[in-house]
Amino acid sequence: MERERPMVSPTPYSPSAFFIYIFCLLILFGDASPFRAMAGKVEPGLVKRIALGNAGQQYSVWVFFNDKGPIDSASYEREISLRGLRIPERTRFRRAKCLPAERVVDFYDIPVYERYVESVKRFGVRVRVCSRWLNGISVFATGDQIREIAELPFVRSVESVKSFRRGKSPSADSVAPISLKSLVSHPIDYGSSLGQLEQIGVPELHRQGYHGEGVRICVLDSGFDNLGHEAFRELQIVDQWDFVDGNADVSGDGHGTHVLSVLGGFAEGKLVGPAFRAQFLLARTEDVRTETPIEEDYWIAGLEWGELNGASIVNSSLSYFEWDPGAGVNYTWKDLDGRHGRTSLAADIAASKGVLVVNAIGNAGPDGYLGTPADGRNVLSVGAVDQYGVLAGFSSRGPTYDGRIKPDVVAQGVAVVFASAHDPDEYYVNNGTSFSTPLVTGVCALLLQMHPDWTPSAVARALRQTAIDLGPPGPDNLYGWGLVNAPRAAEFQPEAGPPTIARKIYNYPNPVGEEGTKIAISDLTKTDLRVDIFTVSGQLVRSLWGFMEQGNGEFVFWDGKNREGRKVDSGIYIYRISTKGFEVRGKMAVVR
């Protein structure tokens, strides 16, 4: 069986780097025999760090494997079937928007081969993270342990876990916000948060009845203190996990609290987030309690967890980049092409499974660079403007190393209102792309509520193509495509599939009343064909078979009831029609 290769690109060697590599290996290991075992497996920068480091010093490293164990085609199919039984229905539904029906569960769902992990652990190392997607583990290991690990025949490479130190947010003094009044009447009193929402058109979508219902968002951050704040009283937290300490306590810092409140807080008259009725997964993926650098492996673990648990959107305010040539633990400018940063590669895998990653471009301003995963090809990166639409001085600029435009869009990141991480009913304002990002994430949630069949690329395309151009004509590396315009994005029409298929499948009546509805199909292969009906959140309502002839076509009748025989509530529902080699979906409304 041909296996998929792990999604990690090796760093190309220059001749000078290669000779340094050999020299360091000989210094470290004394003779050529260990070098022959290590050559091509251990990252040159890591070898240099070990050679110059202290004896017994530990390093955070990735150990990547060649495969996921000895597995033939039959065993692979059995494993895929087993994993398929464990995939939540919400996750399966979301993946099916981007993957063929027969590939909703794939190689990335198979765990890292346990015997490989145990073999590495026998050298006395501590495993930090296991990544199914990258087919590797991150460990703490000494130089001697790294040499022994690299000699294992099933180890593909050993590379540094990249890290950075979070800079302080570009700060205006954290002061109490000023209450604002709109010239337009709104059904919700937004209080001081009115400006940051009105600028991107959120109140209009709220007026239409969209608040993020049914959409699940995973927030990756450094900690979520003070979740008892009044702005979180109605917040739907589905699950939470601390990937740094390995427990369910996600406290430890207030940055995530601030971000979460901008995205989903609700305290009428004080603070309202764009997606205050969405569902949330909270993941602590950064350790900011000490001077320890923040490392990428926890972020990747949090992303994999969020995807498996049904998140459709991931909000991340982290940007991995610190210019330190030769250190071996940081990315360089050449790495920022969307193909080298491991967080960017992981975000690509998430996108292939129907997850939109929304990431801050960073606060390095004109003198710095964007970071990873903001450089990702499938990442929606967000810059910051002030309340007048003027670019914030701290907002990082593009392009990526390979010349792509970044950021993608901008939103307010100056004087943004958020909930206190300490007091139960206090609010403050501050600056940063960390705060413009959750505003955009919230808009994405509203768009997915309105258009549950949209893929991550469709959402991103809608935001880009309808944004208000603020800089030089056309997209640029300051504002990207421009300021988010939620109402226009909601009306955007992504490219449709073949029109012949669109005409062949429909349901009537729509809206669905007490009499039920007929889902009609013509000129399609009916072998093993079924119709599944879902809520907009991905919960399976009913599976239907039994097509009936009607003229030149066929239809299946749905009586508007769920699997238990009870009438479903009013709302929007998705139907998915699938057979081997074909899948299509549509929306219908139920009105009682």
SEDO-86839 format. One record per residue (C-alpha): residue in one letter; x, y, z. Coordinates in Angstrom, 3 decimals, padded with zeros to 6 digits. Layout:
{A, {X, Y, Z}},
...
***
This chain:
{M, {000.000, 000.000, 000.000}},
{E, {001.272, 003.438, -000.839}},
{R, {001.339, 005.547, 002.295}},
{E, {000.898, 009.274, 002.569}},
{R, {004.045, 011.143, 003.442}},
{P, {004.108, 013.162, 006.670}},
{M, {003.344, 016.785, 005.958}},
{V, {006.724, 018.239, 006.964}},
{S, {009.189, 019.727, 004.513}},
{P, {012.897, 019.345, 005.269}},
{T, {015.067, 022.448, 005.285}},
{P, {017.286, 022.546, 002.179}},
{Y, {021.023, 022.283, 002.910}},
{S, {023.512, 024.758, 001.541}},
{P, {027.118, 023.501, 001.062}},
{S, {028.385, 025.630, 003.949}},
{A, {025.644, 024.409, 006.222}},
{F, {026.451, 020.836, 005.246}},
{F, {030.129, 021.168, 006.258}},
{I, {029.141, 022.811, 009.538}},
{Y, {026.781, 019.920, 010.054}},
{I, {029.576, 017.345, 009.533}},
{F, {031.960, 019.286, 011.751}},
{C, {029.458, 019.515, 014.601}},
{L, {028.612, 015.849, 014.320}},
{L, {032.259, 014.868, 014.575}},
{I, {032.734, 017.125, 017.586}},
{L, {029.652, 015.771, 019.254}},
{F, {030.021, 012.093, 018.505}},
{G, {033.758, 011.678, 018.082}},
{D, {033.985, 009.439, 015.033}},
{A, {032.325, 008.883, 011.671}},
{S, {030.276, 005.856, 012.683}},
{P, {027.574, 007.790, 014.584}},
{F, {027.597, 010.396, 011.829}},
{R, {026.635, 007.804, 009.250}},
{A, {023.666, 006.844, 011.416}},
{M, {022.714, 010.485, 012.005}},
{A, {023.329, 011.955, 008.552}},
{G, {020.137, 013.164, 006.958}},
{K, {018.062, 012.563, 010.075}},
{V, {018.956, 015.303, 012.552}},
{E, {018.335, 018.916, 011.601}},
{P, {021.680, 020.771, 011.175}},
{G, {020.644, 023.630, 013.442}},
{L, {019.767, 021.160, 016.187}},
{V, {023.150, 019.441, 015.867}},
{K, {024.857, 022.809, 016.224}},
{R, {022.827, 023.632, 019.338}},
{I, {023.736, 020.303, 020.921}},
{A, {027.425, 020.723, 020.080}},
{L, {027.504, 024.144, 021.722}},
{G, {025.230, 023.248, 024.633}},
{N, {025.935, 021.881, 028.077}},
{A, {026.191, 018.178, 028.808}},
{G, {022.810, 016.806, 029.847}},
{Q, {020.927, 019.822, 028.504}},
{Q, {017.437, 018.960, 027.293}},
{Y, {015.923, 020.085, 024.013}},
{S, {012.352, 020.162, 022.766}},
{V, {012.377, 018.158, 019.554}},
{W, {010.039, 016.587, 017.053}},
{V, {010.573, 012.930, 016.221}},
{F, {008.924, 012.153, 012.884}},
{F, {008.271, 008.589, 011.757}},
{N, {008.448, 006.969, 008.323}},
{D, {004.978, 005.455, 008.536}},
{K, {002.244, 004.463, 010.964}},
{G, {003.478, 000.948, 011.504}},
{P, {003.476, -002.250, 009.466}},
{I, {000.058, -002.162, 007.863}},
{D, {-001.262, -003.761, 004.674}},
{S, {-004.266, -002.660, 002.651}},
{A, {-006.727, -004.864, 004.521}},
{S, {-005.447, -003.695, 007.914}},
{Y, {-005.575, -000.095, 006.747}},
{E, {-009.214, -000.423, 005.708}},
{R, {-010.102, -002.058, 009.036}},
{E, {-008.384, 000.748, 010.926}},
{I, {-010.165, 003.380, 008.847}},
{S, {-013.516, 001.692, 009.518}},
{L, {-012.774, 001.558, 013.238}},
{R, {-011.837, 005.238, 013.328}},
{G, {-014.947, 006.059, 011.351}},
{L, {-017.123, 004.658, 014.108}},
{R, {-015.517, 007.083, 016.560}},
{I, {-015.840, 010.268, 014.510}},
{P, {-018.608, 012.518, 015.905}},
{E, {-021.468, 013.147, 013.496}},
{R, {-020.845, 016.906, 013.585}},
{T, {-017.231, 016.341, 012.548}},
{R, {-018.217, 013.923, 009.805}},
{F, {-020.737, 016.400, 008.411}},
{R, {-018.216, 019.239, 008.348}},
{R, {-015.531, 017.118, 006.693}},
{A, {-017.967, 015.966, 004.007}},
{K, {-018.094, 019.541, 002.692}},
{C, {-014.481, 019.202, 001.558}},
{L, {-013.787, 015.474, 001.235}},
{P, {-015.358, 012.718, -000.864}},
{A, {-017.759, 010.549, 001.111}},
{E, {-015.348, 007.604, 001.023}},
{R, {-012.492, 009.726, 002.411}},
{V, {-014.146, 011.511, 005.318}},
{V, {-011.940, 009.323, 007.526}},
{D, {-008.379, 009.029, 006.225}},
{F, {-004.704, 008.475, 006.989}},
{Y, {-004.576, 011.499, 009.289}},
{D, {-007.092, 009.865, 011.642}},
{I, {-004.871, 006.856, 012.302}},
{P, {-002.886, 007.464, 015.496}},
{V, {000.885, 007.420, 015.726}},
{Y, {002.035, 003.787, 015.937}},
{E, {002.234, 003.003, 019.647}},
{R, {005.239, 000.673, 019.376}},
{Y, {007.257, 003.469, 017.775}},
{V, {006.326, 005.768, 020.641}},
{E, {007.248, 003.158, 023.250}},
{S, {010.596, 002.525, 021.549}},
{V, {011.436, 006.220, 021.796}},
{K, {010.272, 006.407, 025.415}},
{R, {012.668, 003.597, 026.383}},
{F, {015.518, 006.081, 026.097}},
{G, {014.053, 007.931, 029.084}},
{V, {012.529, 010.877, 027.241}},
{R, {009.245, 012.530, 028.183}},
{V, {006.632, 012.737, 025.448}},
{R, {004.944, 016.126, 025.195}},
{V, {002.612, 015.788, 022.207}},
{C, {001.548, 013.056, 019.769}},
{S, {000.494, 014.414, 016.374}},
{R, {-001.610, 012.180, 014.134}},
{W, {-001.441, 014.724, 011.340}},
{L, {002.339, 015.172, 011.284}},
{N, {002.965, 011.510, 012.214}},
{G, {005.354, 012.329, 015.000}},
{I, {005.835, 013.089, 018.664}},
{S, {007.496, 015.955, 020.471}},
{V, {009.765, 015.078, 023.389}},
{F, {012.266, 016.531, 025.845}},
{A, {015.598, 014.841, 025.094}},
{T, {019.319, 015.285, 025.715}},
{G, {021.908, 015.219, 022.950}},
{D, {022.783, 011.597, 023.693}},
{Q, {019.126, 010.603, 023.641}},
{I, {018.619, 012.406, 020.335}},
{R, {021.529, 010.450, 018.815}},
{E, {020.034, 007.160, 019.986}},
{I, {016.558, 008.078, 018.758}},
{A, {017.905, 009.042, 015.332}},
{E, {019.447, 005.583, 014.947}},
{L, {016.043, 003.899, 015.111}},
{P, {015.227, 002.616, 011.607}},
{F, {011.619, 003.845, 011.647}},
{V, {012.566, 007.434, 012.574}},
{R, {012.465, 009.730, 009.549}},
{S, {013.908, 012.868, 011.136}},
{V, {014.554, 014.697, 014.408}},
{E, {013.968, 018.450, 014.322}},
{S, {013.680, 021.313, 016.790}},
{V, {010.284, 022.325, 018.098}},
{K, {010.121, 025.933, 016.956}},
{S, {009.373, 028.568, 019.561}},
{F, {009.078, 032.270, 020.178}},
{R, {008.596, 034.717, 023.027}},
{R, {005.331, 036.599, 023.027}},
{G, {005.806, 040.333, 022.855}},
{K, {003.610, 042.664, 024.818}},
{S, {000.463, 043.898, 023.157}},
{P, {000.862, 047.378, 021.687}},
{S, {-000.746, 049.093, 024.581}},
{A, {-002.849, 052.069, 025.097}},
{D, {-003.463, 052.217, 028.816}},
{S, {-006.156, 049.725, 029.756}},
{V, {-008.954, 052.094, 030.642}},
{A, {-012.674, 051.791, 031.115}},
{P, {-014.524, 052.052, 027.780}},
{I, {-016.844, 054.896, 026.903}},
{S, {-020.467, 054.067, 026.138}},
{L, {-021.460, 054.765, 022.534}},
{K, {-024.745, 055.666, 020.880}},
{S, {-025.597, 054.705, 017.316}},
{L, {-027.441, 056.846, 014.820}},
{V, {-029.256, 053.653, 013.806}},
{S, {-031.659, 051.783, 016.063}},
{H, {-030.490, 048.264, 016.974}},
{P, {-032.404, 045.427, 018.659}},
{I, {-029.451, 044.916, 021.026}},
{D, {-027.806, 047.532, 023.236}},
{Y, {-024.139, 047.035, 022.353}},
{G, {-022.839, 049.557, 024.848}},
{S, {-019.171, 050.407, 024.392}},
{S, {-018.616, 047.571, 021.914}},
{L, {-020.905, 049.183, 019.333}},
{G, {-018.114, 050.797, 017.310}},
{Q, {-016.026, 047.669, 016.805}},
{L, {-019.109, 045.768, 015.590}},
{E, {-020.765, 048.515, 013.558}},
{Q, {-017.575, 049.108, 011.576}},
{I, {-017.797, 045.599, 010.062}},
{G, {-021.599, 045.374, 009.823}},
{V, {-022.306, 042.834, 012.565}},
{P, {-025.488, 044.506, 013.934}},
{E, {-027.192, 044.049, 010.559}},
{L, {-026.704, 040.271, 010.696}},
{H, {-027.855, 040.252, 014.322}},
{R, {-030.953, 042.106, 013.191}},
{Q, {-031.600, 039.280, 010.721}},
{G, {-031.477, 036.749, 013.563}},
{Y, {-027.936, 035.392, 013.212}},
{H, {-025.810, 035.199, 016.355}},
{G, {-023.695, 032.085, 015.700}},
{E, {-026.260, 029.483, 016.747}},
{G, {-025.099, 025.959, 015.943}},
{V, {-021.556, 026.957, 014.936}},
{R, {-018.686, 025.539, 016.997}},
{I, {-015.508, 027.595, 017.461}},
{C, {-012.224, 026.459, 019.005}},
{V, {-010.153, 029.187, 020.669}},
{L, {-006.420, 028.480, 021.033}},
{D, {-004.780, 030.800, 023.534}},
{S, {-002.624, 031.178, 026.640}},
{G, {-005.340, 030.836, 029.280}},
{F, {-008.875, 031.743, 030.193}},
{D, {-009.012, 033.304, 033.658}},
{N, {-012.211, 034.646, 035.191}},
{L, {-014.737, 032.649, 033.163}},
{G, {-017.203, 033.663, 035.854}},
{H, {-017.312, 037.177, 034.386}},
{E, {-020.826, 038.435, 033.700}},
{A, {-020.112, 038.543, 029.956}},
{F, {-019.788, 034.736, 029.979}},
{R, {-022.988, 033.867, 031.843}},
{E, {-024.709, 032.612, 028.707}},
{L, {-021.582, 031.331, 026.960}},
{Q, {-021.854, 027.742, 025.685}},
{I, {-018.541, 026.049, 026.531}},
{V, {-018.727, 022.514, 025.140}},
{D, {-015.287, 021.355, 026.291}},
{Q, {-011.934, 022.671, 027.429}},
{W, {-008.408, 021.311, 027.802}},
{D, {-005.000, 022.523, 028.943}},
{F, {-002.397, 021.069, 026.570}},
{V, {000.487, 022.512, 028.561}},
{D, {-000.324, 020.840, 031.877}},
{G, {-002.532, 018.034, 030.588}},
{N, {-005.727, 018.726, 032.512}},
{A, {-009.099, 020.419, 032.131}},
{D, {-008.139, 023.649, 033.931}},
{V, {-007.631, 026.269, 031.220}},
{S, {-006.859, 029.164, 033.565}},
{G, {-003.376, 030.592, 033.901}},
{D, {-003.535, 033.797, 031.886}},
{G, {-006.026, 036.481, 030.920}},
{H, {-005.235, 036.893, 027.233}},
{G, {-007.652, 034.171, 026.179}},
{T, {-010.305, 035.737, 028.395}},
{H, {-010.005, 039.022, 026.544}},
{V, {-010.126, 037.339, 023.134}},
{L, {-013.080, 035.129, 024.049}},
{S, {-015.083, 038.092, 025.321}},
{V, {-014.531, 040.055, 022.096}},
{L, {-015.698, 037.018, 020.123}},
{G, {-018.553, 035.605, 022.177}},
{G, {-019.195, 037.700, 025.271}},
{F, {-022.646, 039.059, 026.027}},
{A, {-023.528, 041.667, 028.627}},
{E, {-026.145, 043.909, 027.085}},
{G, {-025.348, 047.592, 027.391}},
{K, {-021.661, 046.835, 027.993}},
{L, {-020.130, 044.260, 025.645}},
{V, {-021.546, 042.068, 022.880}},
{G, {-019.486, 039.694, 020.755}},
{P, {-020.467, 038.956, 017.148}},
{A, {-021.031, 035.228, 017.812}},
{F, {-022.387, 035.257, 021.361}},
{R, {-024.627, 032.220, 020.789}},
{A, {-022.006, 029.997, 019.177}},
{Q, {-020.548, 026.936, 020.902}},
{F, {-016.964, 027.060, 022.151}},
{L, {-014.024, 024.735, 022.687}},
{L, {-011.292, 026.314, 024.822}},
{A, {-007.702, 025.114, 024.492}},
{R, {-004.770, 026.431, 026.499}},
{T, {-001.786, 025.977, 024.195}},
{E, {000.729, 028.522, 025.517}},
{D, {002.686, 028.676, 028.767}},
{V, {003.302, 032.302, 029.704}},
{R, {003.900, 031.782, 033.421}},
{T, {007.674, 031.866, 033.062}},
{E, {010.266, 033.011, 030.540}},
{T, {009.876, 029.682, 028.753}},
{P, {009.421, 030.263, 025.022}},
{I, {005.995, 029.423, 023.649}},
{E, {006.279, 026.323, 021.501}},
{E, {004.387, 025.188, 018.436}},
{D, {003.646, 021.583, 019.378}},
{Y, {000.924, 022.451, 021.895}},
{W, {-000.788, 024.631, 019.284}},
{I, {-000.836, 021.745, 016.802}},
{A, {-002.223, 019.399, 019.458}},
{G, {-004.970, 021.907, 020.232}},
{L, {-005.838, 022.247, 016.555}},
{E, {-006.147, 018.475, 016.095}},
{W, {-008.342, 018.272, 019.208}},
{G, {-010.595, 021.083, 018.052}},
{E, {-011.050, 019.541, 014.600}},
{L, {-011.928, 016.112, 015.983}},
{N, {-014.426, 017.651, 018.395}},
{G, {-016.408, 019.365, 015.675}},
{A, {-015.039, 022.913, 015.460}},
{S, {-015.771, 024.624, 012.151}},
{I, {-013.601, 027.658, 012.960}},
{V, {-010.398, 028.053, 014.971}},
{N, {-009.428, 031.435, 016.416}},
{S, {-005.736, 031.920, 017.101}},
{S, {-003.926, 035.071, 018.127}},
{L, {-000.521, 033.405, 018.098}},
{S, {002.132, 034.164, 015.497}},
{Y, {005.346, 032.144, 015.574}},
{F, {008.302, 034.190, 014.435}},
{E, {011.415, 035.570, 016.066}},
{W, {014.367, 036.678, 014.016}},
{D, {017.354, 034.806, 015.460}},
{P, {019.447, 033.329, 012.628}},
{G, {021.343, 030.183, 013.525}},
{A, {019.593, 029.530, 016.810}},
{G, {017.736, 026.569, 015.346}},
{V, {014.584, 027.153, 017.349}},
{N, {013.047, 029.960, 015.295}},
{Y, {011.689, 030.262, 011.801}},
{T, {013.489, 032.491, 009.336}},
{W, {012.133, 034.756, 006.622}},
{K, {012.612, 032.027, 003.995}},
{D, {010.391, 029.688, 006.015}},
{L, {007.398, 032.021, 005.741}},
{D, {006.075, 030.572, 002.498}},
{G, {003.203, 028.544, 003.926}},
{R, {005.094, 025.299, 003.335}},
{H, {007.689, 025.166, 006.115}},
{G, {006.011, 026.318, 009.323}},
{R, {004.523, 023.261, 010.998}},
{T, {001.602, 025.263, 012.320}},
{S, {000.880, 026.383, 008.746}},
{L, {001.055, 022.790, 007.510}},
{A, {-001.293, 021.703, 010.281}},
{A, {-003.669, 024.525, 009.345}},
{D, {-003.640, 023.234, 005.755}},
{I, {-004.683, 019.796, 006.978}},
{A, {-007.422, 021.368, 009.096}},
{A, {-008.691, 023.271, 006.052}},
{S, {-008.791, 020.047, 004.034}},
{K, {-011.143, 018.719, 006.720}},
{G, {-013.446, 021.737, 006.586}},
{V, {-011.970, 023.878, 009.393}},
{L, {-011.285, 027.575, 008.843}},
{V, {-008.263, 028.855, 010.801}},
{V, {-008.446, 032.595, 011.521}},
{N, {-005.110, 033.919, 012.777}},
{A, {-003.671, 037.276, 013.831}},
{I, {-000.993, 038.508, 011.449}},
{G, {001.030, 039.817, 014.400}},
{N, {002.079, 043.071, 016.024}},
{A, {005.534, 043.573, 014.490}},
{G, {004.557, 046.665, 012.487}},
{P, {006.458, 047.799, 009.388}},
{D, {009.856, 046.703, 010.721}},
{G, {009.015, 043.059, 011.328}},
{Y, {007.437, 040.134, 009.569}},
{L, {004.254, 038.202, 009.755}},
{G, {004.591, 034.811, 011.445}},
{T, {003.419, 031.269, 011.043}},
{P, {000.608, 030.160, 010.738}},
{A, {-000.480, 033.590, 009.432}},
{D, {001.609, 032.827, 006.331}},
{G, {-000.511, 029.736, 005.655}},
{R, {-002.079, 029.248, 002.245}},
{N, {-005.377, 028.247, 003.822}},
{V, {-005.239, 030.574, 006.826}},
{L, {-007.351, 033.726, 007.010}},
{S, {-004.872, 036.213, 008.479}},
{V, {-006.168, 039.384, 010.107}},
{G, {-004.594, 042.808, 010.442}},
{A, {-005.733, 045.793, 012.508}},
{V, {-007.117, 049.270, 011.851}},
{D, {-008.428, 051.954, 014.171}},
{Q, {-012.048, 053.081, 014.442}},
{Y, {-011.574, 055.340, 011.405}},
{G, {-010.196, 052.576, 009.183}},
{V, {-006.593, 053.795, 009.391}},
{L, {-003.997, 051.022, 009.531}},
{A, {-002.671, 050.460, 013.054}},
{G, {001.041, 051.183, 013.266}},
{F, {001.720, 047.880, 015.008}},
{S, {-000.127, 045.675, 012.495}},
{S, {002.341, 043.356, 010.726}},
{R, {002.716, 043.579, 006.979}},
{G, {003.047, 041.058, 004.190}},
{P, {003.961, 039.645, 001.839}},
{T, {004.890, 036.057, 002.521}},
{Y, {008.319, 034.903, 001.361}},
{D, {006.797, 033.505, -001.838}},
{G, {005.034, 036.796, -002.574}},
{R, {001.443, 036.143, -001.505}},
{I, {-000.583, 039.033, -000.098}},
{K, {-001.079, 039.116, 003.659}},
{P, {-003.063, 040.024, 005.678}},
{D, {-006.248, 038.803, 004.051}},
{V, {-008.568, 041.302, 005.754}},
{V, {-008.600, 043.826, 008.601}},
{A, {-010.897, 044.810, 011.451}},
{Q, {-010.668, 047.141, 014.431}},
{G, {-007.667, 046.364, 016.611}},
{V, {-007.266, 049.742, 018.330}},
{A, {-009.234, 050.586, 021.494}},
{V, {-011.155, 047.308, 021.387}},
{V, {-013.480, 046.662, 024.330}},
{F, {-013.055, 043.387, 026.244}},
{A, {-013.956, 041.796, 029.576}},
{S, {-011.614, 041.954, 032.545}},
{A, {-009.662, 038.808, 033.388}},
{H, {-009.870, 039.641, 037.103}},
{D, {-013.018, 041.530, 038.055}},
{P, {-016.478, 039.995, 037.583}},
{D, {-018.091, 043.001, 035.900}},
{E, {-015.344, 045.315, 034.644}},
{Y, {-014.411, 046.134, 031.026}},
{Y, {-011.326, 047.670, 029.462}},
{V, {-009.896, 048.622, 026.077}},
{N, {-006.577, 047.737, 024.487}},
{N, {-004.845, 047.298, 021.141}},
{G, {-003.549, 044.429, 019.047}},
{T, {-004.260, 042.085, 016.172}},
{S, {-005.244, 039.661, 018.940}},
{F, {-008.437, 041.721, 019.198}},
{S, {-009.176, 042.317, 015.517}},
{T, {-008.945, 038.562, 014.913}},
{P, {-011.893, 037.452, 017.110}},
{L, {-014.081, 040.106, 015.483}},
{V, {-013.412, 038.487, 012.108}},
{T, {-013.832, 034.994, 013.558}},
{G, {-017.244, 036.054, 014.827}},
{V, {-018.266, 037.221, 011.363}},
{C, {-017.122, 033.867, 009.950}},
{A, {-019.420, 032.128, 012.443}},
{L, {-022.383, 034.215, 011.302}},
{L, {-021.615, 033.391, 007.673}},
{L, {-021.434, 029.668, 008.430}},
{Q, {-024.721, 029.855, 010.290}},
{M, {-026.308, 031.476, 007.243}},
{H, {-024.499, 029.202, 004.759}},
{P, {-023.728, 025.896, 006.527}},
{D, {-022.677, 024.306, 003.242}},
{W, {-019.832, 026.812, 002.720}},
{T, {-016.301, 025.460, 002.866}},
{P, {-013.437, 027.349, 004.559}},
{S, {-012.289, 028.629, 001.173}},
{A, {-015.806, 029.868, 000.379}},
{V, {-015.954, 031.835, 003.645}},
{A, {-012.515, 033.337, 003.065}},
{R, {-013.368, 034.182, -000.533}},
{A, {-016.607, 035.865, 000.517}},
{L, {-014.761, 038.060, 003.020}},
{R, {-012.011, 039.013, 000.587}},
{Q, {-014.220, 039.722, -002.408}},
{T, {-016.658, 041.910, -000.472}},
{A, {-014.191, 043.765, 001.775}},
{I, {-014.015, 047.561, 001.676}},
{D, {-010.774, 048.557, -000.050}},
{L, {-008.950, 050.957, 002.278}},
{G, {-005.451, 051.198, 000.827}},
{P, {-004.169, 051.623, -002.716}},
{P, {-006.641, 050.260, -005.280}},
{G, {-006.773, 046.490, -005.099}},
{P, {-005.377, 044.115, -002.474}},
{D, {-002.107, 045.107, -000.820}},
{N, {000.198, 044.004, 001.988}},
{L, {-001.075, 046.601, 004.456}},
{Y, {-004.843, 046.077, 004.498}},
{G, {-005.044, 042.885, 002.448}},
{W, {-008.330, 042.921, 000.575}},
{G, {-009.691, 045.479, 003.040}},
{L, {-012.105, 045.991, 005.907}},
{V, {-014.556, 043.165, 006.551}},
{N, {-018.119, 043.925, 005.443}},
{A, {-020.342, 041.261, 007.000}},
{P, {-023.656, 042.072, 005.224}},
{R, {-022.032, 042.068, 001.792}},
{A, {-020.155, 038.859, 002.564}},
{A, {-023.425, 037.218, 003.598}},
{E, {-024.860, 037.936, 000.140}},
{F, {-021.798, 036.672, -001.714}},
{Q, {-022.363, 033.835, -004.186}},
{P, {-019.399, 031.442, -004.344}},
{E, {-018.817, 029.628, -007.581}},
{A, {-021.542, 027.026, -007.981}},
{G, {-021.023, 023.453, -009.134}},
{P, {-022.070, 022.217, -012.573}},
{P, {-025.454, 023.767, -013.392}},
{T, {-026.790, 020.435, -014.683}},
{I, {-026.472, 018.948, -011.214}},
{A, {-028.041, 022.004, -009.584}},
{R, {-031.105, 021.572, -011.776}},
{K, {-031.412, 017.858, -011.082}},
{I, {-031.731, 018.084, -007.309}},
{Y, {-034.227, 020.153, -005.358}},
{N, {-036.937, 019.781, -002.747}},
{Y, {-040.524, 021.029, -002.729}},
{P, {-042.292, 022.543, -001.014}},
{N, {-039.580, 024.679, 000.545}},
{P, {-040.219, 025.960, 003.238}},
{V, {-041.431, 022.633, 004.615}},
{G, {-044.799, 022.701, 006.353}},
{E, {-046.951, 020.113, 008.105}},
{E, {-047.342, 018.134, 004.872}},
{G, {-043.618, 017.322, 004.606}},
{T, {-041.459, 017.667, 001.500}},
{K, {-040.279, 015.718, -001.527}},
{I, {-036.581, 015.677, -002.357}},
{A, {-036.461, 015.069, -006.091}},
{I, {-033.647, 013.608, -008.172}},
{S, {-033.491, 012.946, -011.905}},
{D, {-030.997, 011.243, -014.228}},
{L, {-028.687, 010.099, -011.411}},
{T, {-027.421, 006.658, -010.468}},
{K, {-029.703, 005.337, -007.727}},
{T, {-027.512, 002.424, -006.588}},
{D, {-026.887, 002.646, -002.828}},
{L, {-028.213, 006.192, -002.873}},
{R, {-029.374, 007.696, 000.429}},
{V, {-030.513, 011.024, 001.767}},
{D, {-029.316, 012.266, 005.161}},
{I, {-030.922, 015.255, 006.850}},
{F, {-028.910, 017.302, 009.351}},
{T, {-029.329, 020.309, 011.572}},
{V, {-027.086, 023.243, 010.688}},
{S, {-024.783, 022.158, 013.525}},
{G, {-024.221, 018.780, 011.854}},
{Q, {-026.468, 016.593, 014.018}},
{L, {-028.063, 013.773, 012.029}},
{V, {-031.850, 014.083, 012.051}},
{R, {-032.944, 011.328, 009.688}},
{S, {-031.636, 008.985, 006.975}},
{L, {-033.960, 008.231, 004.067}},
{W, {-034.189, 005.603, 001.331}},
{G, {-037.127, 004.274, -000.715}},
{F, {-037.326, 006.385, -003.860}},
{M, {-040.662, 006.661, -005.641}},
{E, {-041.219, 007.178, -009.358}},
{Q, {-042.542, 010.547, -010.490}},
{G, {-042.613, 011.254, -014.202}},
{N, {-039.090, 011.118, -015.579}},
{G, {-037.431, 011.326, -012.164}},
{E, {-037.636, 010.029, -008.633}},
{F, {-038.100, 011.502, -005.192}},
{V, {-037.870, 010.572, -001.542}},
{F, {-040.466, 011.865, 000.883}},
{W, {-039.576, 013.359, 004.263}},
{D, {-042.406, 013.860, 006.688}},
{G, {-040.550, 016.441, 008.782}},
{K, {-039.840, 013.997, 011.624}},
{N, {-036.619, 012.849, 013.241}},
{R, {-035.375, 009.307, 013.873}},
{E, {-037.587, 009.023, 016.960}},
{G, {-040.683, 009.947, 014.974}},
{R, {-041.051, 013.400, 016.534}},
{K, {-041.630, 016.515, 014.473}},
{V, {-038.520, 018.639, 014.152}},
{D, {-038.466, 022.247, 015.242}},
{S, {-038.679, 025.158, 012.849}},
{G, {-035.355, 026.186, 011.373}},
{I, {-032.845, 025.574, 008.599}},
{Y, {-031.908, 021.975, 007.740}},
{I, {-029.362, 020.482, 005.363}},
{Y, {-030.019, 017.475, 003.143}},
{R, {-027.123, 015.438, 001.757}},
{I, {-027.643, 013.045, -001.132}},
{S, {-024.811, 010.566, -001.567}},
{T, {-023.877, 007.498, -003.529}},
{K, {-020.584, 006.073, -004.687}},
{G, {-018.713, 008.749, -006.580}},
{F, {-021.350, 011.438, -006.059}},
{E, {-022.456, 013.735, -003.276}},
{V, {-024.513, 016.907, -003.246}},
{R, {-026.295, 018.891, -000.576}},
{G, {-028.892, 021.585, -000.263}},
{K, {-030.763, 023.695, 002.293}},
{M, {-034.404, 023.730, 003.261}},
{A, {-036.430, 025.599, 005.853}},
{V, {-038.985, 024.055, 008.184}},
{V, {-041.784, 026.374, 009.272}},
{R, {-044.288, 025.227, 011.890}},
***
